[in-house]
Amino acid sequence: MTLRLLLVRHGLSSFNKERRIQGRDDLSNLSDEGHDQARRLGASLTEVPFDAIYSSPLQRAASTTASLLEGRGGSAPTPEFDDGLLEVDLEPWSGMSIDELTERHPVDFATWKRQPLELELQRRDGSGYRPLVELMDQARSFVDGLTQRHPVDQDGTVLVVAHNAILRCLMLTLLGEPEQGFRRLRVDNTSLSIFNLRPGVDQPQVQIECLNSTTHLQPLPERGKGARLILVRHGETDWNKAGRFQGQIDIPLNDHGRSQAAAARDFLKDVSIDRAWSSTLSRPTETAEIILEAHSGVPLKQIDGLVEIGHGLWEGKLESEIREGWSDLLETWKRAPETVQMPEGETIQDVWARSVTSWQEIAKGLKPEETALVVAHDAVNKTILCDLLGLTPADIWAVKQGNSGVTVVDITPDPSQPEVVTCLNLTSHFGSVIDRTAAGAL
């Protein structure tokens, strides 16, 4: 049973184009380009059924919803307009250009950029308030109401169309509100993010299937001013397809895995890549080599720290075979992976330590204008992404990594700020916005 949430930001608005603060005021309209963006996203969602649609009532979001449904065609539920999806309240700044804001309120604007939870503003009636604190409360309330209307123990697909800040707050609420989380995420105009919710022990188990996908507009979101890293999981192997635990056994790509790597190559062919790294095992190495066929002259380096988790005695076995000998441990692995020591193998903490260290070494060695390709494994990528998102080893199931899925991380020029997960697990180069790669096993 899965409740699938499709989270969409409104299209390019008149204020976006003019680089003005929008906030909660309804002064901004959806631009012609924004309508086109929404229709293109809708066309990519033709195959996806909707059980319910919720939209912010602000006109830039409501118009995006209408154009998205026009582009999608077919039947759909009537959208419900919900004040729980209103954008952050920046009343004193509303309508100001970014240049005007930085000139008139440099300290407050710097706080918003570096410590957004600490920003305090004053409304026209003289009352003080913290915009992001209020928005997080709003997000918690919306998520609570949504899961009451659409229980996670029932299959369903819900479309939510809203705004940059409230969508980030919804995501953070779903992920347990990681530290500095607001600035770790990026949400572009008409981007699609997919969150899957399943029944858990005390609360729903949340999985990010994809984050900030804009592949209906261009392969990758525009880069920032710092270095960029492209993180890819290797293509499919026969053991992925069969559901065997691979770990550190050196299983090669199968033919489908090579075709997945080739699709990733074509997807990234126009993206500048300056340097490349992979795990020392053959499946990520071959995936990286296939991707680099479109980037001649880029050397590939291998790092032991990016090797997959060591499953020990579980390696080579199907889940049914593991259940026969380690039933309780397997259930604990699914429920509380951070507590498991693999029989004669590693812990998630072991993998976390070496994979994050390797990632940081690669990132620190990049020049601001460089882009690096990093190809590794499911558990390795998950630990790296959990670290970047402010999550913990207990949260590795919160991140999906499809075979040859593409993730982008941008390094911010401000060293006080965390790296930004610009997009995560893009798999549309296989023909669908839904990740249909083999579930497999680690």
N, C-alpha and C positions, 0 to 999 in steps of 0.2 A: 504494500500500500504506500503510495507516494502522493503528497500534495506538492505540485510543481508551481512555483511562483515565477512569473515572467515580469521582471522589473524594468521599466522603460522610462528614460528621461524624455521630456518634450523636445521637439525639434528646435532648430535655430530660430531665435526670436528677434524682434526688432532691437531690443535692449542688448541681446548677445552681440549682435552685429556692431552696435555702437559702444560696446564695452561699458555698459551701465549696470548699476546694481538694481536687481529686480525685487528680490525679497518677496514679501507677501502681497504687496500692492499689485493690482491688476491693470497696470499701465502699459504692459508690453504685449504685442501681438505676435502670432506665429508668422514668420516670413514666408515668402514663396518657396525659398530653399528649404525651410523647415517643413512645409507641407510635402515637398518632394521627398525629403529624407524619411518622413513618416510613411508615405506610400511605398517607398522602397523597402522599408522594414516590414511593412504589412505583407508585401509580396513574398518575402522570405519566410513568413509564418503561415503560408497557405495550408500546409499539412498539419498545423498544430490546432487542435480543438480547444475552445475556451469554455469553461463552465461558468465563469463570472468575470466581469470587468469592473475595475474600480479606477476612477480618475480624480485627480485634483480638479476642483471647480474653476480654477484660474484659466483664463481663455487660452493661454499658450499650451496648456496641458490638454484641455478639452478639445481644442482644434487638432492636436496631435492624435488623440484617440480617434477622432472622426476620420482623419486622413489615413491613419493606419488601417482601420477597418475597411475603408474604401479600397486601399491597395491589396488587402488580403482577400476581399471578396467572400462570397458564401454567407452562410448564416452565422450570427453571433448573438450572445445575450445583450440586452440593453445596458449600456454603461451606467454605473451608479457613481454619482459625484459625492465625494467624501471629504469633509473638512479636515479629517485626520491626515490628508495628503497635501495640505497647504505647505508652501515653502517657508523657510526660516523667516522670522519676523525681524527685518532690518529697517524698521520704520524711519529712524533718523537719517539713514543713508539712501533711502529709496530714490531712484532716479539719477543719483550722482554718477558721473563717469569715474572709472578707476583712477584716472589721472587726478581728477578733482578730489577724490577721496584721499588719495595718498598725500596730496598737498595740504588739505585742511585737517585731516585726522591721522597723521602718520603713526602715532603711538597705538591708537586703537586698531588701525588697519594691520599693523605689524602683529598685534596680539591675535587678531582674527586669523592671520596666516600661520602663526607659530604655536599659539596656545588657545585655540578657539573656544574651549570650554571656559576659559577665564575671562573672555570678553564680556564687559558689562556696558550697556547702553542706557540712555534715558529717553523714554517716550515723550511725546508732545505734552502729555498731561503731567509730566514731571516725575513719574514713577520710574525707578530703575529696574532693570531686568537683565538676565543673561540669555541671549538668544539661543545658543546651542544647548544649554541645559534644558530650556523649555522645549526645544525641538526633540530632544531625546525622550522626554516624558511623553510627548505627542506620539513618537514612534512606538514606544512600548505599548501605549494604549491601542494604537491601530493594529499592531501585531496580535495583541491579546484578542481584540474583537474579530480579527480575520480568522484566527484559528478556532474561535468558537463557532463562527459561521461555516467554516470549512475544516472540519476535524482532520488531523494528520493521519488518522487510521482509515481514511477513505481516499480512494484515487480521485484526483481532480487537478485541473489546470486553471490558474487564476492570473489574469493580466492586470498589472498595476502600472498606471501612467502618472508620473509625478515630476519632481524637480530634483536638481542636483543634491542639495543638502539633505532634504528629507529622505531621499533614497539612500544616501550614505548612512543616515541614522537608522533606517529600517534594516539595512544590512548589518550594521554593528549590533543592533538589538538581537537579530537572529544568531549572530556569532558570539553572543555573550559579552559584548562591550569590551573588546580588547583595548589596552592602553594606547593612547595616541592614535586610535583607529581611524578617526575622521580624516587625518591627513595621509593615511596609508592607502586610501582608495581613490580611484578616479572614475567619474561618471560623465561621459560625453553626450552631446545632443543625439537623441534617438538611439543611444546605446541600449543593448539588450543584456541583461544579467539574469541568469537562471539559478534559483535556489530550490533544492529539493528537501522536503521535510518528511521524515518518517517517524513512527512511534519509537520512543526511547524509554529508558528506565524511569527517570524522574521528569524529563522534559523531552521535547522532540529532538531527534537527531537531525542536524542540519548539514547539508552538503552544498558547496558552491559548484554547480556544474559548469558555468562559465560566468565571466565577469567582464562588463564593459566591452562587449563585442560590437564593433561597428563595421563588420565585414560586408554589410549591404551597401556601404559607402566607399570603403577602401580597405586594403588588407589589415593595416595596423593603424591605431590612433597616432596623431602627430606627436613627435617626440618633443621633450622639453629641452632645457639648456644644458643638461648634464649627460653623462654616459648612459647608454641603454644596453640592457642584457635581454636576450631572447632565450628563454628556457623551454626545451622541448623534451618530451618523453620519447623513448625509442619506439619504433614500429612494432607491430604484432609479431609474436612468435607462436609456434605450435603449442607451447605450454600455456601462453596467454589464452589461446583459443580453447584449450582443454580445461583450463582452470587449475593448472598445476602451480604450486609454489616454486618459483624459479630461484629467487635469492641470488647467490653468487655462483651457481652453476652456469657455465657459459653457453647458453642456448642462443643460436643464431636467429635472425629474422626469417620468417617464412615469406613466400611470394607476396602474400597480401601485405605483410609488414613492409616489404620493399616498395610496393605500390603506394602505401601510406606515406613513406618517407619521400617518395617522388612527388606526391601531392603537396607535401609540406615544402619541398624544394620549389615547386612552381608557385606556390602561395607566397614564398619569400623571395622570389627571383629578382624583384625590383627594389628590395630592401637592402641598403648598404650593410655589409658585414665585414668587419675589419680583422677580427680575431675569433678563434674557435677552440672550445675545450669539450672533452667527453670523458665519461667513465672508461676504464681500461677494458671492460667487457665488450664482446663483439657486437651485441645488438645495438647499443648506443653508438659505438664507433662507426658501424656501417650506416646507421641512420644519419649521423653527422656527415659522413663522406658523401652520401647521396645528396643531402641538402647543399653541400659545398660544390657540387657539380655546377651550380649556377653562379658560383663565386670563385672563379679560378684564382689561384695564387694565395688563397687564405690558408695558412698552415693550421693543422689540427694537433692540439696537445692533449695528452691523456693524464687523468688524475685518479690515483687510487681512492682518494677521499670521496669520489662520486660513485663508487661501486655500490650496488644494491645491498639492502639489508641482508645479513647472514641469517637464514632461517634454521641453520643447523640441521637437525634430524628431520625437519619438515620438508626440506628441499627435494623436489622431484615428486612430491606426493600430491594427490588430489585432496580436496577438503574432506571428502568422505573417508579417505584413508587416515587422515590426521584425526578425525573425530573418533575413530576406533581406538586410538591409543592415547589421545590427549583431549578428550571431550571437554573437560572443565577448562583447560588452558585455552583451547580454541575459542570457547565462549567468552572467556575473559579478554582475549585478544580483540574480539569484535566489540566488546562493551567498554573495556578500559585498557587500551593498548599500552599506555604508559606504565602499567604495572607488570608487564610480561617480560620474562627472560626466556628467549627462545631456547629450547633444549639443544645445548652445545652450539648456540648461536649468539646473536646480538640482542640488545634492547633498542627501543626507539631512541632512547637517550644517547646510545653509542652512535647511532647513525646521525642523529641531530648534530652531535659535536663535530664529527668529521665533515659532514656535508656542508654545514653552515660555515665552518672554518674555510673550506675550499672555496665556497661561493664568495666569502668576504675577501679572500686573497685575490680572486679574479677581479672583483669589482674595484678594489683599491688600486689595481694595476692599470686600470683603463684611463685614457685621457677623456676629457669632457665630450669631445666630438666623436668618440669611437662607439661602435656597436659590437657586442660580443655574442656569439652563439654558444650556448651550453646545452649539451645533450646528456641526459642521465636516465634515471629510473623512477618508478612510481613512488616508493617510500622516500627516496632521496629528494625528489622534487617536492613531495608533500612536506617534508621537514623544513626545507628551505622556505617554502611559501608560508607555512605556519609561522615561522620566525619573522618573516617580512610583514605578515598581517597582525603581529602582536599576539598570536595564539600560543598554545603550549603543546607538549608531546601528547597530551590527552585528546587533542583536537585533530589528529591527522586524518580522520575520516571526514572532516569538514571540507576537504579539498579534493576535487576530482582531477585526475590526470589521465586523459585518454591517450591511446597509442598515437604518437606523432602529433599530439595536441600542442598548440603554441601558446606560450605565456610571455608577457613583456613586463619588464621591471625597469623603471627609470630612476636614476640617481639624482637627487635634488642638489643644486649648487650650494644650498644652505646646509652646512654640516650638522646643525642642530635638529634638522628635520629627517624623519625616516625615509627610506626608499619608498617609491610609490609603485604599487601593483597596478600597472596601467591597464592590462587586460589579462585574463586568465583562462586557460584551456579552450582556446579557439579551435574548433574542429569543423568549421563550415567548409573547409577545403575538401571534405569528403561528401559534400552534397546536401547537408542538412544543418540547421542551426541547433538541433538536438544532438548531443553526443551519443553516437550509436556504436562506438568502438567496443571491442570485447571487454567485458567486465574483468575476466581473468582473475588472477591472484597475484600477490606481491612476489 
